Amino acid sequence: MIKYADRLNSLPPYAFAEVDKAKHQKIKEGVDVIDLGVGDPDTPTPDYVIDSLCKAVHNPETHQYPSYSGSTEFRDAAAGWFAGRFGVKLNMEKEIITLIGSKEGIAHIPEAFVNPGDYTLCPNPGYPVYGTATTFAEGIPYAMPLLAENGFKPDLAKIPKDIVKKSKMLFINYPNNPTAAIADKKFFREAVDFGKDNGLVVVHDNAYSEVTYDGYKAPSILEVPGAMDCCIEIHSLSKTSNMTGWRIGFAVGNADIVAGLGKVKMNVDSGAFLAVQLAAIDALKGAETFKQKMSKVYQARRDALLVGLKTLGIKMEAPKATFYVWAPVPGGNSTEYAKFLIDKAGVVCTPGVSLGKYGEGYVRFSLTRPIERINEAVERMKKI
Ligand SMILES: Cc1ncc(COP(=O)(O)O)c(C=O)c1O
């Protein structure tokens, strides 16, 4: 009999199982399901990025092993983009590392800093990889509640002292998945101070920095003086340039933290495909223009969904970032509500509880479907 390792057995059960089952059942029945569950851009990667890849791939030099830390050209471009966007200058050699998508960096970083039995502080609800990566490193994820009354930010002062003492890393993520909350530099200042006071590596996941609306500009934690002492920030081209399938991102920050992540990567991967790195340079060059274009698209979808939810009695503030709407559910049971929507309206959303116990009471709607489909989803929801 095949036996899995304890670390695999100790992972939480697949959280979307029930909703997934209901969705597949409906599809089998021939229902035209509108999936607002997945957070994957539905519009294509920009043409100039595709053209750049086509050109790069014809150069046989791109076919060889890339360096695990990333090409000089890509890291140069990332440093240039970062300086222009956030006003922070980075040492391209020591303070930037290329990632095979940001998930790869997040999944590997605990290996570098967490010993068996150490804690990491993880947002709850949150992107599940912070916790599972901790478990793989034989650490223990501690759930920091993201509550509406705190603007969906963790109350760092409320984390028990004995847990903080045993912690090695603090994960934060703003603009936030799933709550769509944003953070200002005051919160980042708190996180940096907390990290420094307690000897923590602060990992800021900034995957949604370029998915913003209403003129809002998301800051980098590295804009806070002293952040370079304890922080690493994760960036991704996935949402910035509609490149989820391409697998390219980068991490920036404290040279020793970047080197620690690099040491893990050196032993487990061989870097992102060079042709993808070359195309990503052009994606970064066009990022600002592309952001303007996409923000209009998502903003219109967001507004359509919010108007619809309002007619259903769900009132909420319009999120300023991410392509998610985190809506409080009538009755408070997110799984029941999500199953009800699939069953009666053929509309899929993500139950908040599947992203952590403190996500109960909410569902997440993703705006990565055309506005016509969102309007159709709203009409169907109104009927039930
Ligand atoms: C908060 C957050 N971080 C990281 C990722 C991973 O993105 P990627 O690996 O495509 O860069 C996601 C993807 O959904 C996410 O929501």
The ligand as a Tripos MOL2 file, in Angstrom:
@<TRIPOS>MOLECULE
LIG
   16    16     1     0     0
SMALL
NO_CHARGES

@<TRIPOS>ATOM
      1 C1         -2.4680   36.6000   -3.2010 C.3       1 LIG1
      2 C2         -1.8530   35.7830   -4.2890 C.ar      1 LIG1
      3 N1         -0.5340   35.6210   -4.2980 N.ar      1 LIG1
      4 C3          0.0680   34.8940   -5.2480 C.ar      1 LIG1
      5 C4         -0.6480   34.2760   -6.2390 C.ar      1 LIG1
      6 C5          0.0780   33.4330   -7.2460 C.3       1 LIG1
      7 O1          0.2030   34.0480   -8.4720 O.3       1 LIG1
      8 P1          1.2580   33.5930   -9.5490 P.3       1 LIG1
      9 O2          1.9410   32.3510   -9.0440 O.co2     1 LIG1
     10 O3          0.4850   33.3230  -10.7810 O.co2     1 LIG1
     11 O4          2.2250   34.7150   -9.6930 O.co2     1 LIG1
     12 C6         -2.0360   34.4120   -6.2750 C.ar      1 LIG1
     13 C7         -2.8250   33.7470   -7.3200 C.2       1 LIG1
     14 O5         -4.0010   33.7080   -7.3480 O.2       1 LIG1
     15 C8         -2.6520   35.1940   -5.2760 C.ar      1 LIG1
     16 O6         -3.9750   35.3700   -5.2480 O.3       1 LIG1
@<TRIPOS>BOND
     1     1     2 1
     2     2     3 ar
     3     2    15 ar
     4     3     4 ar
     5     4     5 ar
     6     5     6 1
     7     5    12 ar
     8     6     7 1
     9     7     8 1
    10     8     9 2
    11     8    10 1
    12     8    11 1
    13    12    13 1
    14    12    15 ar
    15    13    14 2
    16    15    16 1
@<TRIPOS>SUBSTRUCTURE
     1 LIG1         1 GROUP 0 **** ****
